[in-house]
Amino acid sequence: MHNTERHIPKTERSDSQVGFSEKILELWKKMYPETFSLNISEREQAKDQVERREEVVDQQEILQLLKEYGVDTQNISIEVLENDRFRIKVSDHFSQKRLPPGYAYKGGAARALLMKNLNIDKFAIPRDVDIVRTVEKEPQIGMDKTVGMEFMPEDFQFDYGIETVLDNDDYFATRDFSINEVLATDESIVATKQCVLDVARKIVRLSEFEREERQNGVVGPKMLAKVLRLYSENIHRYGESQIANVSDWEFEKYFISPFWLALQLDKACEVNIESAKIYVQQLIERKQIPSEITTVEDAAKYLVGLLCGDPFYYRHAPSEQFEVENKLAEEYEDKFDSIKKPKKIRKK
């Protein structure tokens, strides 16, 4: 059983913003009347529950949270670092190869190591490998080329060189998705708390940098296409996924270039055909391609042929996960109430 929740944050808005939001709301009512079957009180209650759960989750110990989400936390070595980051020891690897000192994994490769060593997915294997250099100069002349050709030959063939990462603060602050806020060597993994939580809960969440600074609060077509592909990949691999801080109406409003759709379809096919099928279905449901398309092949031909606001919280996840978070929230409130309970004032 899966639950779906939508959460529209409460914000102060100008008259023009209210007018625009009302128009979007009326349009949404016409397109999806079933969304508004709940009365206002029930909708407000649902929104409050989402806010309460996320606030409480953020205050829990990471190992306890992972355990609550069904992760086997035995033999996991986690060191708490500053800036809300963790260091996890690597005891399980996806490859027999080892990087030379001064180099590290980023992106999907680092995430695969994180998932394997947190016992989230012991079979995690990256679709491709991205390497960065973490020292100012090459340990040996020509080492970048040697490492690139061995670990990422396809990228290196197209002149995608090895990125240099000297400032970890800058690196973690400029990732596109929270699940990419991770950097790993063959010995250890460093990840933000948001990364660990979102990887564990299968959440696809744009980073604050991507959402606010780079795109000025507006999600571009490139990222929308990638969001749907990652979401589809999670659905295929784990039977569950969630999209955070991207509104459904943003997929409806913005035209996504066929190039970006085709690029992400190609990457979905690299995972396997089932992942690609889910991605195509998502494109149909989000009205990015015609509903008459029924297969991955049809979608590919269609896309190749074309080539000559306010965020809310969306979740597609097992209902048991919500029960865990509700329980944590209730326990936290009971503890908070006992501390904050007002003292009785004696009458003189």
TILUM-299644 format. One record per residue: residue in one letter; x, y, z of N, C-alpha, C in turn. Coordinates in steps of 0.1 Angstrom, whole numbers, plus 2048, in hexadecimal, padded with zeros to 3 digits. Layout:
residues N
aXYZXYZXYZ ...
***
This chain:
residues 348
m8087F480080080080080980C800 h8058167F880D8227F780482E7FA n80A8388018038458038088507FB t80085A7F88058657F18018727F9 e80B87B7FB80888780380C8937FB r80589D7FC80A8AA7F680A8B4801 h8158BC8018178C680C81A8D3806 i8128DD8088148EB8038188F380F p8258F880F8298FF81B82290C81D k82091082981A91D82C82492882B t82193282282B93D82082394A81F e829955822823962820823966811 r81896980C81796C7FD8119797FA s81597F7F080F98C7EB8019897E5 d7FA9937E27ED9927DB7EE98B7CE s7F998F7C67FB98A7B97FE97B7BA q8069777C48099697C67FD9617CA v7F59677D27E89607D67E095E7CA g7DF9687C17D69677B57DC95C7AC f7E995B7AA7EF9517A27ED9437A8 s7EE9427B57EC9357BC7DE9307BA e7D593A7BB7C69367BA7C39317AC k7C99377A27C79327947CD924793 i7D99227987DF9157977D690B79F l7D190F7AA7C89067B27BC9027AB e7B590C7A47A990979C7AC900791 l7B790378A7BB8FA77F7BD8EC784 w7C48EB78F7C78DD7957BA8D6798 k7B08DE79E7A38D87A179C8D2795 k79D8D978A7978D477D79E8C8778 m7AB8C87797B38BD7737B28B077C y7B38B27897B48A77937AA8A979E p79D8A879B7938AA7A67948A17B2 e79A8957AF79B88B7BA7A58907C5 t7AE8997C17B789E7CB7B18A67D6 f7A58AC7D379E8B57DC7928AE7E2 s7928A17E378789A7E978789B7F8 l79389E7FE7938A080C78E8AE80F n7888B081B7848BD81F7908C6824 i78E8D28267998DB82979F8D7836 s7988D384079D8CF84D7A68C384B e7A28B98437AA8AD8417B78B183A r7B68BA8307C28BD8297CC8C5832 e7C78CE83A7D08D58437D68CB84D q7CF8C18527D48B885B7DF8AF854 a7DD8AC8487E78A48407F48AC83E k7F28B983B7FE8C183A8068C3847 d7FF8C48528058C585F80D8B9862 q8078AD85F80E8A186281B89F85A v81B8A484E8278A38468328AC84C e82E8B884F8388C285683D8BC863 r8348B686B8388B18788428A5876 r83F89D86D84889186B856895866 e85689F85D8638A385886C8AA862 e8658B286B86C8B98768728AF880 v86A8A588386E89B88D879892887 v87788E87B88288587488F88C875 d88F89987389C8A18728A38A187F q89C89E88A8A289F8988A689189D q8A48878968A787989B8B5876898 e8BB86C8A08C886789E8C885F891 i8D28608898D285A87C8D184B87C l8D88448858D78368858CA831889 q8C48388938B68348978AC83688C l8AE8418848A58438798A683886E l8B383586B8B582A8618AF81D866 k8B081A8738AA80E87889B80F877 e89581A87A88681C87988281986A y88A81D86188781B85288A80D84D g88D8048568907F785289E7F384E v8A77FC8518B57FA84D8BC7F2859 d8C37E88558CB7E085F8D87E9862 t8D87EE86F8E27F78738EE7F0879 q8EE7E387A8F97DC8809057DD877 n9117DF87D91E7E087691F7EC86D i9167F686F91880386892080C871 s92B81286B93381B87293182986D i92B83287592883F87292E84987C e93685287693C85D87E93586A87B v93187188692B87E884935889881 l93389087693C89B8739358A9875 e93C8B38739368C187492E8C3867 n9268CE86791E8D285C9148C8858 d90E8C08629048B78609088AC855 r9148A785791989C84E91D890856 f91E88584F92287885592D87284D r93686B85494086284D93D854850 i93B84C84593883E846943835841 k94782B84895282384494E819839 v95781882F95480F824958801827 s94F7F78289527E982A94D7E181F d9457E781693F7E080B9417E87FE h9467E37F39497EB7E79427E57DB f93F7ED7D19397E87C59437E47BA s9507E67BE95B7E37B49677DE7BA q96F7D67B397C7D17B79877DC7B6 k9847E67AD98E7F07AA98F7FA7B6 r99A8007B899C80A7C39A38167BD l99E8227C29A382E7BD9B08317C3 p9B98387BC9C683D7C39C38487CD p9CC84A7D69CA8557E09C88627D8 g9BF86B7DE9BD8787D89B18787CF y9AA86D7CD99E86D7C49928677CC a98686B7C897A8667CF96F8657C5 y96485E7C995885C7C194E8677C5 k94686B7BB93B8747BE92F86E7B6 g9238747B89178707B09138627B4 g90E85B7A990884E7AB9128447B1 a91F8457AE92983B7B392A83D7C3 a92B84A7C792B84C7D591F8487DC r91384B7D59068477DB9058387DC a90A8307D290A8227D391181D7DF l91D8227E192581E7ED91D8227FA l91782D7FA90F831806904827809 m8FD8237FE8F181A8008F680C804 k9018087FF9067FB80290B7FA811 n91280581591880582390E80982E l90380E82A8F88118338EE806833 n8F17FB82C8E77F082A8DA7F3825 i8D97FE81D8CD8028178CB7FA80A d8D57F88028D57F07F68E27E97F4 k8E37DC7F98F07D57F88F47D27E9 f8EA7D47E08ED7D07D28EF7DD7C9 a8F17E87D08F27F57C88FE7F57C0 i8FC7F87B39077F97A99058067A2 p90F80F7A090D81C79990B81978A r90382278490182177590E82576E d91482F77492283376F92983977B v93683B77993F83F78494584D780 d94485678A949863789954865794 i96086978F96B86B79896F87A799 v97387E7A597888B7A898688A7AE r98E8947AC99B8957B399989E7BF t99E89A7CB99C8A17D79A98A87DC v9B38A87D49C08AF7D79C38B97CC e9CA8C37CF9CC8CE7C69D48CA7B9 k9DE8C27BB9E68BE7AF9E58AE7AD e9E78AA7A19E789C79E9F28957A6 p9EF88A7AD9FA8837B5A068807AC qA0387D79FA0D87A795A09881788 iA12885780A0F88B773A0788176B g9FC8857669F487D75D9EA873765 m9EA8757729E286C77A9D386E777 d9CE87A7759C087D7729BC875766 k9C487575B9C186E74F9C085E752 t9CA85A7599CA84B75C9BE847764 v9BB84E76E9AF84B7769A284C76E g9A185776699585975E99384E754 m99E84A74D99D83F74399983274A e99D82F75699B82375C98D822763 f98882D76997C82D771970833769 m97283C76096784275996B84474A p96E83974397383A73596A84172C e95C83F72D953845724953854725 d95285973295286873495F86E730 f96A86773397886C72F97986D720 q97386471997386370A96D870704 f96387670B95D88270696288E70E d96E88D71397589971996E89E725 y96789572D96289973A96D895744 g97589F74798189D75097D89A75E i9868987669848967759838A377C e9788A57839758B178B97E8B1797 t9828BE79B98A8BF7A79818C57B2 v9828BE7BD97A8C27C99838C47D5 l9868D17D798F8D57E29888DA7EE d97C8DF7EC9748E57F79678DD7F9 n9678D480495C8CC80694F8D4809 d9508DF8109448E781393E8EC806 d9468F07FC9418F57F093B8E97E8 y9418DE7E893C8D27E192F8CE7E6 f92D8CC7F39208C87F99158D27F7 a9198DF7F690F8EA7F590B8EC7E7 t9118E57DD90E8E87CF9098DB7C7 r9048D17CE8FF8C57C78F18C87C2 d8ED8C07B88E08C37B28D58BC7B9 f8D78B07BF8CD8A97C78D38A67D4 s8CB8A57DF8CF8A17EC8D68947EC i8D288A7E48D887D7E48E687D7DE n8EA8887D88F788A7D39018927DC e8FC8947E890489B7F290D8917F9 v91588A7F191D87F7F692A87E7EE l93587B7F594287A7EF94986E7F6 a94F8657EE9548597F49628557EE t96A84E7F69768487F29738397F4 d97E8317F297C8227F497C81E803 e97F82880B98082681A97482C821 s96F83781D96483E82595B84681C i95084982194685181A94285D823 v94186981D93C87482492F87981D a92587A82591887E82091088782A t90889082490089982D8F5890833 k8EF89683E8E488F8448D888E83B q8D58998338CA89982A8CC88E81F c8D988C81B8DC8828118D8874817 v8DD8718238DB8648298CC86182B l8C586B82F8B686A8328AF868824 d8B286F81A8AB86E80E8AF862806 v8BB85D8078BF8508018B7845808 a8B68468158AF83B81D8A083B81A r89B84781888C848815888848807 k8928477FE8908477EF8898547EB i88E85F7F088986D7ED8928737E2 v88B8787D88928807CD88F88F7D1 r89A8957D68988A37DA8A38AC7D4 l89E8B77CD8A88C07C88AF8C77D4 s8BB8CA7D38C38D17DD8BE8E07DE e8C18E67E98BE8F47EA8C58FC7E0 f8D28F87DD8DA8FF7D38D38FF7C5 e8CF8F37C18C98F17B48BB8F87B3 r8B48F77BE8A68FD7BE8A690C7BF e8AE9127C78AE9207CB8B89287C4 e8C59247C68D092D7C18D292C7B2 r8D39207AD8D691E79E8CA922796 q8BE91D79A8B291F7918A9929796 n8AD9317A18A593C7A68979377AA g89792B7B088A9257B588291E7AB v88691E79E87E91879488690C78F v88090078E8868F47898878F477A g8938F37758948F37668908E5760 p88E8E575388A8D974C8948CD74D k8A18D174D8AB8C674F8A98BF75C m8A78C67678A68C07748988B9776 l88E8BE76F8818B77708828A976A a8898A975E88A89C758892892760 k89D8977678A588F77089D88A77C v89589378288D89078D88488478A l87E88477F87487977B87C86C778 r88886D77389086177089485B77D l89986378789E85D79489285879B y88785E79B87A85A7A187684C79B s87784B78E87383E78787D83378B e88983778C89382D78F89182779D n88E8307A688B82B7B487F8227B5 i8748267AD86881E7AD86C8107A8 h87480F79D8778027988807FA7A2 r88A8007A88937F97B088D7F57BE y8857FE7C38817FC7D18727FC7D3 g86A7FE7C885C7FE7C985680A7D0 e85F8147D385A8207D986382C7D6 s85E8387D68668447D485E8507D8 q86585B7DA85E8677DE8658737D6 i85D87D7D38628897CD8608957D7 a86A89C7DB8698A77E486C8B47DD n8668BF7E28688CD7DE8688CF7CF v8608C77C785D8CA7B984E8C87B8 s8478D27B38388D27B28348CA7A6 d8298C37A78238BC79C8208C6791 w81B8D27948178DC78A8248E1782 e8308DF78883B8E378083E8DA775 f83B8CD77683C8C476B8328C7760 e8268CC76581B8CF75B81E8DC754 k8248E675B8258F37568318F474C y83C8EE74F8488F074784A8E673C f84D8EA7308508E172585F8DC727 i8608CF72886D8C97298728C671C s87E8CB7188848C870B8858BA708 p8818B56FC8838A76F88918A26FA f89B8AB6F98A98A76FC8AB8A270A w8A68A97148A88A57228A0898724 l89489771F88C88B72189387F71B a89888170F89F8767088AC87270F l8B387C7148BF87971C8BC870728 q8B28747308AE86D73C8A885F738 l8A185E72D89C8517298A7848726 d8B284D71F8BE84571C8C4840729 k8C58497338CB8457408C283A747 a8B583C7468AC83274C8AE825745 c8B08257388B28187318BF811735 e8C98197398D581473E8D480C74B v8CA8107538C780875F8C07FB75B n8B57FC7558AF7F074E8A17F5748 i89B7EC74088F7F07398837F3742 e8837EC74E8787EE7578787FC75D s88480176088580F76588181975A a88581674D88181E74287281F740 k86C81374285D81374085681C74B i85B81B75785582476285783375E y86383675986684475585D84874A v85B84074085284473584384673B q83F83D74483283F74A83184C751 q83C85075983C85D76083B868756 l84186774A84187274083387373B i82C86873981E86873581586F73F e81686A74C80E87075681087F759 r81D88375682089175881E89974B k81889374181489973582089F72D q82B89872E83789C726837896719 i83188A71783088370A82287E709 p81D87C6FC80F8786FA80C86B701 s7FF86A7057FA85E70C7F9852703 e7FA8546F67F98496EC8068416EC i8118466F281D83F6F281C8346FD t8208286F981E81C70382B815706 t8358176FE84281070084E819701 v85881470686581B70786A81F6F9 e8688156F086D8176E28658226DC d8578226DE84F82D6D885383B6DE a85683B6EB85B8486F186884D6EB a8718436E987E8476E487D84C6D5 k8748466CD87284A6C086C8586BF y86285A6C885B8676C98658726CC l86D8706D787687A6DB88187D6D1 v8868726CB8908746C088B87C6B4 g87E8796B28778806A787688F6AA l8748926B68738A16BA8808A86B9 l88B8A06BA8988A66BB89C8AB6AD c8978A469E89B8AA6918928B7691 g8469137AA83E91C7B183F9197BE d8359177C18369137D08389047D1 p8448FF7D78468F17D883C8EA7E1 f8398DE7DF8328D67E98388C87E9 y8358C07F383C8B47F68348A87F1 y83A8A07E88338957E283A8887E7 r83287E7EB8388717EF8308667EA h83885C7E583384F7E183B8457E9 a8368407F483E8387FD83582E805 p83B82480A83381A81282C82181E s82081D82181982482C81F821839 e82781683A82E81284783881D84A q83E82484084882E84284183A849 f83583D84582E84884B82B84585A e82883885C82483486A830836873 v83C83386E84983487684A843879 e84984C86F84B85A87284086087B n83485C87982986088282C85C891 k83185089383484B8A083F8548A6 l84A85689E85585F8A384F86C8A7 a84787289F84187F8A18398808AE e8318758B08298758BC8318748C9 e83C86B8C884586A8D384C8778D7 y85087E8CC85788A8CE84E8958D4 e8418958D083889F8D583589D8E4 d8348908E783188C8F583D8918FE k84988E8F98558929018568A2901 f8538A88F68538B78F68498BD8FF d83D8B78FF8328BD9078358BB916 s83C8B091A83F8AE92884A8B992D i8528BD92385C8C79278568D5927 k84E8D891E8488E591C83B8E8923 k8368DE92B82A8DF93282A8EB93B p8218F493A82190094381F8FD952 k82690595A82590396881890A96D k81290397780690997D80A915986 i80292098580592B98D7FB92C999 r80192C9A57F992C9B17F29399B3 k7E69399B77DE9459B97E294A9C8 k7E59569C97E895C9D67DB9609DD 
***
